[in-house]
């Protein structure tokens, strides 16, 4: 079970992001991101959690729940993005997934 900070650090590194880059993506400073990764317990606002989750391609629930599954969180984040797509793009994605099923 990974903590909030461990998850952020792991996902940030997996994405190839520096502390500065994640900070810029989330409207935070490098030192703030470092504190979230290393302080126990961190005390981020709900808005910061949401911004970080979106930047890292997961859900805020995943970051906050030590028992949450990464694959499920990534799927949920994908479906959230999918819902906002133009219908023609959704149709293209459906056709692509049908090709993979064959």
DORO-419260 format. One record per residue: residue in three letters; x, y, z of N, C-alpha, C, O, CB in turn. Coordinates in pm, 1 decimal, padded with zeros to 6 digits. Glycine has a CB too. Layout:
<sites>
<ALA,<X,Y,Z>,<X,Y,Z>,<X,Y,Z>,<X,Y,Z>,<X,Y,Z>>,
...
</sites>
This chain:
<sites>
<UNK,<00083.9,-00118.2,00000.0>,<00000.0,00000.0,00000.0>,<00088.5,00124.6,00000.0>,<00174.4,00141.2,00086.5>,<-00095.5,-00000.2,00121.8>>,
<UNK,<00066.5,00209.5,-00095.8>,<00146.5,00330.6,-00108.5>,<00072.3,00450.2,-00049.6>,<-00050.5,00457.6,-00054.8>,<00181.6,00356.6,-00255.8>>,
<UNK,<00147.6,00542.0,00005.6>,<00089.7,00663.4,00061.0>,<00064.7,00764.3,-00051.2>,<00109.2,00745.9,-00164.5>,<00182.4,00723.6,00169.5>>,
<UNK,<-00006.6,00870.0,-00017.3>,<-00034.9,00978.7,-00109.7>,<00094.9,01028.9,-00174.7>,<00104.0,01037.4,-00297.2>,<-00107.1,01094.0,-00036.6>>,
<UNK,<00193.1,01061.3,-00093.8>,<00319.6,01112.9,-00144.8>,<00394.4,01013.0,-00231.1>,<00451.4,01049.4,-00334.0>,<00406.8,01155.0,-00031.1>>,
<UNK,<00394.4,00887.7,-00189.6>,<00462.1,00783.5,-00267.4>,<00397.1,00766.9,-00403.8>,<00465.5,00746.4,-00504.1>,<00460.5,00650.0,-00191.8>>,
<UNK,<00265.0,00775.8,-00407.1>,<00193.8,00762.9,-00534.9>,<00228.4,00878.0,-00628.8>,<00253.5,00857.0,-00747.4>,<00042.0,00758.1,-00511.6>>,
<UNK,<00229.5,00998.9,-00575.0>,<00262.4,01114.3,-00658.6>,<00403.4,01099.6,-00715.2>,<00425.6,01119.0,-00834.7>,<00250.2,01245.6,-00577.8>>,
<UNK,<00496.2,01065.8,-00630.0>,<00636.6,01051.4,-00672.2>,<00650.2,00943.3,-00779.3>,<00716.5,00963.4,-00881.0>,<00726.7,01017.4,-00551.0>>,
<UNK,<00586.9,00829.1,-00755.4>,<00594.8,00717.7,-00850.5>,<00533.9,00756.1,-00985.2>,<00594.0,00731.4,-01089.8>,<00523.4,00593.7,-00794.0>>,
<UNK,<00415.5,00816.2,-00983.1>,<00348.7,00855.1,-01107.5>,<00424.4,00966.5,-01179.2>,<00433.0,00966.7,-01302.0>,<00205.4,00899.6,-01078.9>>,
<UNK,<00478.7,01060.3,-01103.7>,<00556.2,01170.3,-01163.0>,<00677.5,01115.4,-01235.7>,<00706.1,01155.0,-01348.6>,<00600.3,01271.6,-01054.9>>,
<UNK,<00748.7,01024.2,-01170.9>,<00867.8,00965.5,-01232.4>,<00830.4,00878.4,-01352.3>,<00899.8,00879.6,-01453.9>,<00945.8,00882.7,-01129.2>>,
<UNK,<00723.0,00804.2,-01340.9>,<00675.8,00719.9,-01451.2>,<00644.0,00804.8,-01574.0>,<00666.4,00762.5,-01687.4>,<00551.3,00639.5,-01408.6>>,
<UNK,<00591.2,00925.7,-01550.0>,<00557.6,01017.3,-01659.3>,<00679.8,01095.0,-01708.4>,<00671.3,01168.3,-01806.9>,<00449.1,01114.8,-01614.5>>,
<UNK,<00793.1,01079.2,-01640.1>,<00914.6,01149.6,-01679.2>,<00911.7,01297.8,-01646.2>,<00975.0,01378.7,-01714.1>,<00937.8,01132.1,-01825.3>>,
<UNK,<00837.6,01333.1,-01541.2>,<00823.9,01473.0,-01502.3>,<00916.3,01507.5,-01385.9>,<00939.0,01425.9,-01296.5>,<00679.0,01503.7,-01465.1>>,
<UNK,<00968.5,01627.9,-01388.4>,<01046.2,01678.3,-01275.1>,<00949.3,01740.7,-01175.1>,<00831.3,01759.8,-01204.6>,<01154.8,01782.4,-01321.4>>,
<UNK,<01000.3,01771.6,-01058.3>,<00918.9,01843.3,-00959.6>,<00870.2,01976.0,-01017.1>,<00754.6,02013.9,-00998.4>,<00999.4,01867.6,-00830.0>>,
<UNK,<00959.4,02046.2,-01087.1>,<00923.2,02173.8,-01149.7>,<00809.7,02156.5,-01251.1>,<00713.6,02233.4,-01251.7>,<01045.7,02235.5,-01218.4>>,
<UNK,<00821.9,02055.8,-01335.9>,<00722.1,02035.0,-01440.2>,<00584.5,02003.6,-01381.1>,<00483.8,02059.5,-01424.5>,<00766.0,01922.2,-01532.9>>,
<UNK,<00580.8,01914.8,-01282.7>,<00452.1,01884.3,-01221.1>,<00397.0,02007.4,-01150.1>,<00276.3,02031.9,-01151.8>,<00465.6,01767.1,-01122.3>>,
<UNK,<00484.8,02083.9,-01088.4>,<00442.3,02207.2,-01024.9>,<00378.5,02303.0,-01124.1>,<00272.8,02359.8,-01096.6>,<00559.4,02273.6,-00957.4>>,
<UNK,<00441.9,02321.1,-01239.3>,<00387.4,02408.9,-01342.5>,<00252.5,02359.6,-01392.9>,<00161.0,02439.0,-01414.7>,<00484.9,02420.4,-01458.6>>,
<UNK,<00240.3,02228.9,-01411.3>,<00115.5,02170.9,-01462.3>,<-00000.5,02187.3,-01364.7>,<-00116.8,02187.7,-01404.9>,<00135.5,02023.7,-01492.9>>,
<UNK,<00031.6,02200.7,-01236.9>,<-00072.4,02203.7,-01133.8>,<-00084.9,02338.2,-01063.4>,<-00160.9,02351.7,-00967.5>,<-00045.2,02097.6,-01032.1>>,
<UNK,<-00010.3,02437.6,-01110.9>,<-00014.7,02568.6,-01047.0>,<00048.5,02569.5,-00908.9>,<00004.8,02642.2,-00819.6>,<-00156.4,02615.5,-01037.2>>,
<UNK,<00151.8,02487.9,-00892.5>,<00221.5,02474.6,-00764.4>,<00369.8,02503.1,-00782.9>,<00418.5,02512.1,-00895.7>,<00200.7,02333.4,-00704.6>>,
<UNK,<00439.4,02516.8,-00674.7>,<00584.4,02534.8,-00680.5>,<00653.2,02398.7,-00669.4>,<00593.5,02299.8,-00627.0>,<00633.0,02630.4,-00567.6>>,
<UNK,<00779.3,02397.0,-00708.3>,<00860.9,02276.2,-00695.7>,<00866.1,02231.3,-00549.8>,<00854.1,02112.3,-00520.3>,<01003.8,02300.8,-00749.8>>,
<UNK,<00884.1,02326.7,-00459.2>,<00895.2,02291.8,-00317.5>,<00763.6,02236.5,-00262.1>,<00764.5,02149.7,-00174.8>,<00938.4,02414.2,-00236.5>>,
<UNK,<00650.6,02286.7,-00312.6>,<00521.8,02236.1,-00267.1>,<00503.6,02090.1,-00310.1>,<00458.6,02006.6,-00231.7>,<00407.0,02323.4,-00322.1>>,
<UNK,<00538.9,02060.7,-00434.7>,<00528.2,01922.2,-00483.2>,<00620.9,01832.2,-00401.9>,<00583.0,01720.7,-00365.8>,<00563.1,01913.3,-00635.1>>,
<UNK,<00742.5,01880.0,-00372.8>,<00835.7,01802.4,-00290.7>,<00774.8,01774.3,-00153.6>,<00783.5,01662.2,-00103.4>,<00970.1,01877.1,-00275.3>>,
<UNK,<00713.4,01875.2,-00093.4>,<00650.1,01856.8,00037.5>,<00538.6,01752.9,00030.6>,<00525.5,01670.4,00121.1>,<00594.4,01990.2,00089.2>>,
<UNK,<00458.5,01755.9,-00075.3>,<00351.6,01656.7,-00089.2>,<00409.0,01516.3,-00098.9>,<00353.0,01421.9,-00043.3>,<00265.6,01686.9,-00212.4>>,
<UNK,<00518.9,01502.7,-00168.5>,<00580.4,01371.3,-00184.9>,<00648.9,01322.2,-00057.8>,<00656.8,01201.5,-00034.9>,<00680.4,01375.3,-00297.7>>,
<UNK,<00697.9,01413.1,00024.3>,<00783.8,01373.5,00135.4>,<00731.8,01401.0,00275.4>,<00780.1,01339.9,00370.7>,<00910.8,01439.7,00120.9>>,
<UNK,<00635.3,01490.8,00291.4>,<00583.0,01519.3,00425.1>,<00476.4,01417.5,00461.8>,<00401.8,01369.8,00376.2>,<00525.5,01662.5,00432.5>>,
<UNK,<00470.5,01385.5,00588.5>,<00369.8,01290.8,00631.5>,<00298.4,01345.1,00753.9>,<00364.2,01367.5,00855.5>,<00432.4,01153.6,00661.0>>,
<UNK,<00172.1,01366.9,00750.6>,<00085.5,01359.3,00632.8>,<00084.4,01491.5,00557.3>,<00095.6,01598.0,00618.1>,<-00057.1,01320.9,00673.4>>,
<UNK,<00070.8,01485.4,00425.0>,<00059.5,01608.8,00347.5>,<-00077.9,01669.8,00370.6>,<-00170.4,01600.0,00412.0>,<00083.2,01582.2,00196.2>>,
<UNK,<-00092.1,01797.8,00344.7>,<-00219.7,01865.2,00366.8>,<-00261.0,01947.1,00244.3>,<-00274.1,02069.1,00253.1>,<-00211.2,01955.6,00490.2>>,
<UNK,<-00281.5,01880.8,00130.4>,<-00322.5,01954.8,00011.0>,<-00472.3,01986.7,00013.2>,<-00551.5,01918.6,00078.3>,<-00288.1,01874.8,-00115.0>>,
<UNK,<-00507.7,02090.8,-00058.7>,<-00649.7,02123.5,-00073.5>,<-00712.7,02027.1,-00173.9>,<-00642.0,01959.7,-00248.8>,<-00668.8,02271.8,-00119.2>>,
<UNK,<-00843.4,02021.0,-00175.2>,<-00914.3,01935.1,-00270.5>,<-00883.0,01977.6,-00413.7>,<-00869.8,01893.4,-00502.5>,<-01066.7,01940.0,-00245.3>>,
<UNK,<-00871.4,02108.0,-00435.5>,<-00839.1,02158.5,-00569.1>,<-00701.7,02110.1,-00613.3>,<-00685.3,02068.9,-00728.1>,<-00844.5,02312.0,-00571.7>>,
<UNK,<-00602.9,02114.2,-00524.9>,<-00467.5,02067.9,-00559.7>,<-00465.9,01918.9,-00588.6>,<-00399.8,01873.7,-00682.1>,<-00369.0,02099.9,-00446.7>>,
<UNK,<-00538.7,01842.7,-00508.3>,<-00546.4,01697.8,-00530.9>,<-00603.7,01670.7,-00668.8>,<-00551.8,01586.7,-00742.4>,<-00632.6,01628.9,-00421.9>>,
<UNK,<-00710.3,01741.1,-00704.4>,<-00774.4,01723.6,-00834.6>,<-00678.7,01760.6,-00947.9>,<-00669.1,01687.8,-01046.7>,<-00902.3,01808.5,-00843.1>>,
<UNK,<-00608.7,01872.0,-00935.0>,<-00514.5,01915.3,-01039.0>,<-00400.5,01814.2,-01056.7>,<-00360.9,01782.8,-01168.9>,<-00456.8,02054.0,-01004.3>>,
<UNK,<-00349.6,01764.9,-00946.3>,<-00240.1,01668.0,-00951.6>,<-00288.4,01537.8,-01014.8>,<-00219.8,01480.1,-01099.1>,<-00183.4,01641.5,-00810.2>>,
<UNK,<-00405.3,01492.1,-00974.3>,<-00461.0,01368.9,-01030.9>,<-00477.7,01381.7,-01182.1>,<-00439.9,01291.3,-01256.5>,<-00596.4,01335.4,-00965.0>>,
<UNK,<-00533.5,01492.2,-01227.2>,<-00552.5,01512.5,-01371.4>,<-00418.6,01517.0,-01444.3>,<-00404.2,01457.7,-01551.2>,<-00630.8,01642.1,-01397.6>>,
<UNK,<-00321.7,01586.2,-01387.6>,<-00189.7,01596.5,-01451.0>,<-00121.6,01460.4,-01461.2>,<-00045.7,01435.5,-01554.8>,<-00100.7,01693.2,-01372.7>>,
<UNK,<-00148.8,01372.5,-01364.8>,<-00084.9,01240.7,-01362.6>,<-00171.1,01131.5,-01424.9>,<-00130.0,01015.6,-01430.1>,<-00051.3,01202.8,-01220.8>>,
<UNK,<-00290.8,01167.8,-01472.4>,<-00376.0,01071.5,-01542.7>,<-00443.6,00969.1,-01454.5>,<-00468.6,00856.3,-01497.0>,<-00296.5,01000.7,-01643.2>>,
<UNK,<-00473.6,01008.4,-01330.7>,<-00544.3,00919.4,-01238.5>,<-00659.4,00996.8,-01174.2>,<-00684.8,01112.1,-01209.0>,<-00447.3,00862.3,-01129.4>>,
<UNK,<-00727.2,00933.5,-01081.8>,<-00834.9,01000.9,-01009.8>,<-00784.2,01048.5,-00874.2>,<-00685.4,00997.4,-00821.6>,<-00956.6,00907.1,-00992.3>>,
<UNK,<-00853.0,01146.3,-00819.6>,<-00816.3,01193.8,-00686.2>,<-00841.9,01084.5,-00582.6>,<-00770.0,01075.4,-00483.1>,<-00895.0,01321.9,-00650.3>>,
<UNK,<-00943.3,01002.3,-00605.1>,<-00970.0,00890.0,-00514.5>,<-00849.9,00796.4,-00506.3>,<-00815.2,00748.4,-00398.4>,<-01094.1,00812.2,-00560.7>>,
<UNK,<-00787.1,00771.0,-00619.8>,<-00670.1,00684.0,-00620.8>,<-00558.5,00742.5,-00534.1>,<-00495.3,00670.9,-00456.4>,<-00620.4,00662.7,-00764.8>>,
<UNK,<-00534.9,00872.0,-00547.9>,<-00427.4,00934.0,-00471.0>,<-00454.2,00929.0,-00321.7>,<-00361.2,00913.1,-00242.6>,<-00408.0,01077.5,-00514.6>>,
<UNK,<-00578.8,00942.4,-00282.5>,<-00612.9,00951.5,-00140.5>,<-00631.3,00816.3,-00071.9>,<-00614.5,00805.9,00049.6>,<-00738.0,01031.5,-00124.9>>,
<UNK,<-00665.6,00713.2,-00148.1>,<-00694.3,00581.8,-00090.0>,<-00571.8,00491.4,-00103.8>,<-00533.7,00454.9,-00215.0>,<-00817.9,00516.8,-00158.5>>,
<UNK,<-00511.3,00456.0,00006.6>,<-00390.7,00373.2,00003.8>,<-00415.1,00234.3,-00054.8>,<-00320.3,00167.8,-00096.5>,<-00335.1,00359.6,00143.3>>,
<UNK,<-00539.3,00190.0,-00058.5>,<-00570.7,00056.8,-00111.4>,<-00616.3,00059.3,-00256.4>,<-00639.9,-00046.5,-00314.9>,<-00677.2,-00007.8,-00027.1>>,
<UNK,<-00629.4,00177.3,-00315.7>,<-00682.3,00190.2,-00452.3>,<-00587.5,00129.4,-00554.6>,<-00465.8,00127.4,-00535.6>,<-00707.5,00337.5,-00486.2>>,
<UNK,<-00644.7,00080.6,-00661.6>,<-00572.5,00013.0,-00768.1>,<-00538.3,00112.5,-00880.3>,<-00626.4,00184.9,-00926.9>,<-00656.1,-00105.2,-00823.3>>,
<UNK,<-00413.1,00116.9,-00923.3>,<-00369.5,00211.4,-01026.1>,<-00439.6,00187.4,-01159.3>,<-00482.9,00283.1,-01223.4>,<-00219.0,00202.3,-01045.0>>,
<UNK,<-00451.6,00063.9,-01201.9>,<-00514.4,00036.6,-01331.7>,<-00658.4,00087.4,-01334.3>,<-00702.5,00143.7,-01434.5>,<-00511.0,-00114.4,-01362.7>>,
<UNK,<-00730.0,00068.4,-01227.5>,<-00868.2,00116.1,-01219.5>,<-00872.4,00268.4,-01224.8>,<-00957.9,00326.0,-01292.1>,<-00935.8,00065.3,-01090.5>>,
<UNK,<-00781.1,00333.4,-01154.6>,<-00776.6,00480.1,-01153.2>,<-00743.5,00534.8,-01291.5>,<-00802.0,00634.5,-01334.0>,<-00673.3,00529.9,-01050.7>>,
<UNK,<-00650.9,00471.3,-01362.0>,<-00617.1,00515.2,-01497.4>,<-00735.4,00497.7,-01591.5>,<-00761.0,00583.4,-01676.0>,<-00496.0,00437.8,-01550.2>>,
<UNK,<-00808.1,00385.9,-01577.2>,<-00927.4,00363.2,-01659.2>,<-01033.1,00468.8,-01632.2>,<-01093.0,00521.9,-01725.8>,<-00984.8,00224.0,-01633.1>>,
<UNK,<-01056.6,00499.5,-01506.4>,<-01156.4,00600.2,-01470.9>,<-01118.2,00736.9,-01525.5>,<-01204.3,00810.6,-01573.6>,<-01173.5,00607.5,-01319.2>>,
<UNK,<-00990.3,00771.7,-01518.8>,<-00944.3,00899.5,-01573.0>,<-00963.0,00902.4,-01724.6>,<-01002.5,01004.9,-01780.2>,<-00796.1,00923.9,-01536.7>>,
<UNK,<-00934.8,00790.0,-01791.8>,<-00954.4,00781.5,-01936.3>,<-01101.9,00800.2,-01971.9>,<-01134.5,00876.7,-02062.7>,<-00903.4,00646.5,-01989.7>>,
<UNK,<-01190.2,00731.5,-01901.5>,<-01332.7,00741.4,-01932.0>,<-01386.6,00881.8,-01906.5>,<-01477.1,00927.2,-01976.4>,<-01410.9,00640.3,-01849.6>>,
<UNK,<-01331.7,00950.3,-01807.3>,<-01371.8,01088.1,-01781.0>,<-01335.7,01176.2,-01901.0>,<-01415.4,01260.3,-01942.6>,<-01304.2,01141.4,-01651.6>>,
<UNK,<-01216.4,01156.7,-01956.1>,<-01175.2,01232.2,-02074.9>,<-01260.7,01193.1,-02194.7>,<-01302.2,01278.4,-02273.2>,<-01025.7,01208.2,-02105.8>>,
<UNK,<-01286.7,01063.6,-02207.9>,<-01365.3,01012.0,-02320.1>,<-01504.5,01075.6,-02324.4>,<-01553.3,01111.4,-02431.6>,<-01377.6,00859.2,-02310.3>>,
<UNK,<-01566.9,01089.4,-02209.7>,<-01701.4,01147.0,-02203.5>,<-01707.3,01287.2,-02262.0>,<-01811.2,01327.7,-02314.1>,<-01749.8,01150.1,-02060.5>>,
<UNK,<-01598.0,01361.6,-02254.4>,<-01596.4,01499.0,-02304.1>,<-01557.2,01512.7,-02450.1>,<-01551.2,01624.1,-02502.2>,<-01503.7,01579.6,-02222.2>>,
<UNK,<-01530.7,01401.9,-02516.5>,<-01488.4,01407.4,-02656.1>,<-01605.7,01430.2,-02750.8>,<-01721.0,01401.5,-02718.4>,<-01416.4,01279.5,-02693.6>>,
<UNK,<-01573.3,01481.7,-02866.9>,<-01670.3,01500.0,-02974.5>,<-01722.0,01361.8,-03017.8>,<-01645.3,01265.6,-03019.5>,<-01606.3,01577.1,-03095.9>>,
<UNK,<-01850.6,01351.1,-03052.6>,<-01906.4,01221.0,-03092.8>,<-01830.4,01153.3,-03207.0>,<-01819.0,01030.8,-03208.2>,<-02050.0,01238.7,-03133.4>>,
<UNK,<-01778.6,01229.7,-03302.2>,<-01704.5,01167.6,-03413.3>,<-01574.2,01104.7,-03364.7>,<-01532.5,01000.8,-03416.0>,<-01674.6,01271.8,-03522.6>>,
<UNK,<-01510.3,01166.6,-03266.9>,<-01387.0,01110.5,-03210.6>,<-01419.8,00984.3,-03131.8>,<-01346.0,00886.0,-03137.8>,<-01314.9,01214.3,-03119.9>>,
<UNK,<-01529.7,00987.0,-03058.4>,<-01571.7,00867.2,-02984.6>,<-01594.0,00751.2,-03080.3>,<-01555.8,00637.9,-03051.1>,<-01700.3,00895.0,-02903.8>>,
<UNK,<-01655.9,00779.3,-03194.9>,<-01680.7,00674.0,-03293.3>,<-01549.5,00617.4,-03346.6>,<-01538.1,00496.4,-03366.0>,<-01766.1,00727.7,-03409.0>>,
<UNK,<-01451.6,00702.0,-03370.2>,<-01320.7,00654.8,-03416.0>,<-01256.9,00564.3,-03311.4>,<-01200.1,00460.4,-03345.1>,<-01228.0,00773.8,-03447.0>>,
<UNK,<-01265.9,00602.7,-03187.0>,<-01208.5,00521.7,-03078.6>,<-01279.5,00387.2,-03070.3>,<-01214.8,00284.2,-03051.0>,<-01218.7,00596.1,-02943.0>>,
<UNK,<-01410.8,00386.8,-03084.4>,<-01484.9,00259.7,-03081.0>,<-01441.9,00168.2,-03195.0>,<-01426.4,00047.7,-03175.1>,<-01636.5,00285.4,-03088.8>>,
<UNK,<-01422.3,00224.6,-03315.3>,<-01378.4,00144.1,-03429.4>,<-01238.3,00088.0,-03404.3>,<-01211.0,-00027.5,-03437.2>,<-01380.1,00228.3,-03559.1>>,
<UNK,<-01151.0,00167.9,-03347.2>,<-01015.3,00122.1,-03316.8>,<-01018.1,00006.9,-03217.8>,<-00947.0,-00092.1,-03235.2>,<-00930.7,00237.3,-03261.1>>,
<UNK,<-01101.0,00019.4,-03112.6>,<-01106.8,-00088.3,-03012.6>,<-01166.1,-00215.2,-03072.4>,<-01126.8,-00325.3,-03033.9>,<-01189.4,-00044.3,-02890.6>>,
<UNK,<-01259.8,-00201.9,-03165.5>,<-01313.8,-00320.7,-03230.1>,<-01205.5,-00392.5,-03310.1>,<-01203.6,-00515.5,-03315.3>,<-01431.5,-00283.3,-03321.1>>,
<UNK,<-01116.5,-00317.4,-03371.8>,<-01005.8,-00376.1,-03448.4>,<-00915.2,-00455.8,-03355.1>,<-00868.4,-00563.6,-03391.9>,<-00924.5,-00265.8,-03521.9>>,
<UNK,<-00890.1,-00404.8,-03236.1>,<-00805.2,-00476.2,-03139.4>,<-00870.6,-00605.5,-03092.0>,<-00801.0,-00702.3,-03061.4>,<-00774.6,-00386.5,-03019.0>>,
<UNK,<-01002.1,-00607.9,-03085.6>,<-01072.4,-00728.0,-03038.2>,<-01059.6,-00843.0,-03136.9>,<-01068.5,-00959.4,-03097.7>,<-01220.3,-00697.2,-03013.9>>,
<UNK,<-01038.7,-00812.0,-03264.0>,<-01033.4,-00915.6,-03368.1>,<-00906.3,-00987.7,-03365.6>,<-00885.0,-01078.1,-03446.3>,<-01053.9,-00858.3,-03503.1>>,
</sites>
